[in-house]
Amino acid sequence: MISDYTNPSGAYSYSVLRNLNSGLCLSFKGTDTHYGAPAFQYHCHGGADQRWIRKLNIRGGYTYRNWQTGNCLSVQGANNVPDAPAFQYWCHEGDDQVWVLMAAA
């Protein structure tokens, strides 16, 4: 589930990504800003580490920049196999950073 928030002035908006199965939110650990820090699910608390700025990509998907770290959600090594970990990396809008929203089954 994605919850979108916009402040009253409209100056910024962000999304919170909550897992449908677990009810937990996508986060980065604490204030860890180094490239390669893993993404993981954690109790939803609305902190900056769980806020994602969603940007439409020209390929029809979205990139997600973390509010706290300024880094983007990426797949390690641009890997396309199951179990490849997601982590934060500098935002370059490569295919490993483009996410497509699908209806929940």
Secondary structure, 3 states (H helix, E strand, C coil): CEEEEECCCCCCEEEEEECCCCCCEEEECCCCCCCCCEEEEECCCCCHHHCEEEEECCCCCEEEEECCCCCEEEEHHHCCCCCCCEEEECCCCCHHHCECCCCCC
